[in-house]
Amino acid sequence: MTKNKNKSKFNVFRLGLVLVFLSLVFLTANLLTKVVKNSSSLSKETQKVSESKNVQKQNTDIDLAWEIYMNGKYGFQIETPKLLYKVESQDLGRYLTFIRFEENNFSQEKGVAIGVSKESFEKEIELIKKELEGMGGKLVKEEDLTINGTLAKKFEFQPEKEGEARSFLIINFNNISVSISTVPEQIDRVIESFKLL
């Protein structure tokens, strides 16, 4: 009889373990379902918030990524990408002043260079073309422009071997020539922002 009683207790114990195991499986499955649902709805909410931030960011990035550079001494201003490192040199060869906005670890845009010389409009164009051709550049595009009622020239050089394409704007006013160089993707923004003071 004790044998049957022990066997009966063992069967009850086994049945209890099976019920506990099944209960754990059921609870785990239920919990996983809720986590997946919450994760999915959280993901959708995050996506909605992210999309609204992206729209907001797109509207402000255009303005925040560029800033105005003003040169009161020579009477002009342009927009340049923010976070570039500015290096200015005086009396550098033919240039009265030469300003480089250089790329660094924090900048997101490409650099810009501005040279102010006493050369005539035609002579400045000739000198820049010679310099770039001497460095292996090939003139691929040239365009006459009028900016603030002043004659200007825009041209683009492509490297023949390696290097970066460069676009230039040259404008002459107040007996000075201002040459601005940057990548083709940025030159139109620079031109649109150019103003005489």
N, C-alpha and C positions, 0 to 999 in steps of 0.2 A: 504494500500500500504506500509506503514511503517512496517506493520507486515510481509509482504512478503520480504521486503528489509532486515529486521532484520533476518528473517529465512534464507535468501540467504547468508547473511554474516556469520551466524552461521554454515551453511553447508560448506562454503568455509574455515572457520576456522577449522572445524572438519577434512576436507579433508587435510588441511595443516598439522595438528597434526599427522594424519595417515601417510602422506608422510615423515615427519620428523622421526617418529618412525620407519618406514620401512627402511629409509636411515641409521639410527643408527644401526639397526639389521644387515643390509648388511655390513656396515663398521666394526662392531664388528666381524662378521664372517670372513671377509677378513683379518682383523688384526690378529685374532687367528690363521688362516691358515698360515700366514707368520711367526708368532712367533713359531709355532710348527715346520715348515720347518727349520727355523734358529736354533732352539734348537736341532733338529735332526742332522743337518749338523755340528753344534758346538760340539755335543756329539761325532760324528764320528771323528772329528778332535782332540778332547780331548783324545779320546780313542787311536788314532794313536800316538799322542805325548806321552801319558802315556805308551803305549806298547814300544815305542822306549826308553823311560826313564827306563822302567823295564829291558829291555835287557841290556842297558848300566849299570844299577844298579847291575844286576846279575853278570856282568863281574867284577865290582869293589868291590862289597860287600865281596866277598870271600877274597880278599886281604886286604880290609880295616877293616874287622872284627877281624883280628888277628894281633899280633905284636910279634917281637922277644924278648925273655927274654934271656939275656946273663949273665952267671956267670963265670967271668974271674978267680975268686979265685979257683974254683973247676974244671974249664976247660970244660964247656959244654954250649950249648944253645938249646932252644926249642921255639916253637911258642905257645903263649897263647892268649885266646880271649881278645880283647881290652875292656876297660871300667870296668875291674874287679879291685877291691880294693886290693892292695898288702900289705900283712903283713909278715914281716920277723922276725924270732926269732933265736937267737944264743944259742948254748949249751942247747938245749931242750931235756932232757933225753938222749937217745942214739944218737940224731941228732946233728951234728956239726952246721948245719943250717937247718931251716924248713921255707919254703916260701909258703904262702897261697895266692892264687888269688881268692878273695871272690866275690860272686855275690852282686849286689847292685841294686838300683832303675834304674840305667842307663844301666846296662849290659844286653846283649841279649843272652849271652851264659852261660854255667854252669861253676862252679869254677874248679880250678886246684890246687893241692897241690904237693910240691916237698920237699922231705926229703933227706939230704945228711948225711950218717952215716959212721962210721969206721968199721961197721960189714962186714963180708964176704958175698959174694953173696948168699950162701946157708942159712946162719944165718938170713940175712935180709928177705929172702923169708919166712922162718919158722916163724919169729917174726910177720910179717904182716899177714900171714894166721891165726896165733893164735889170734891176736888182732881182726881181722874181724869176725872170728868164735865166739869169746867171745862177740861180739856186735850183734850176731844173724844173721850173714851173712853166705851164703852157696856158696862154690866154685862151679861154673857151667862151667868154661872153663879155660884151661891152655895151653899155647903155648910157645915153645922155639923159640927164634929169634936170629938173628945176626944183630947187628947195628954197622956200621962203623968197621966191623971186630971183634966186641966184643960180647960175649955171653950175651943175655938178656932173660928175662922171662916176658910174658904177661899173666895176668889172670883176670878173671871177677868174682865178687861176686854179688849175688842177695840177697836182704833182705828176711828173712823167714816170717816176719810179715809186718812191715811198714818201710819205708825209701826209699832210692834211690840206684839203682844199681851202682856199682863202678867198674872201670877197673884200673888195675895197670900195670906199666912197671917198672921192676927192672933191672938195668944194673950196672956192677961193672967194674971200671977202676981206674988206679992210686991209688990203695989201698983204694978206697972209693966205697960205694954203693949208687946209686941214685935211689930213688923210686918216681915215679910220679903217681898221682891218679887223675882221672876225671871220667866223665860218659862214658859209652860204646860208645855213638855216637861221642865222641870227641877224643877217645884214639888213633885212627889210624892217625889222623892229627898230634897229638902230637908226635907219634912215627916217622912219616915221616919227621918231622922237627928236630928231635934230631940230634945234631952234636957235636962231640968232637972238642975242640979248640986246 
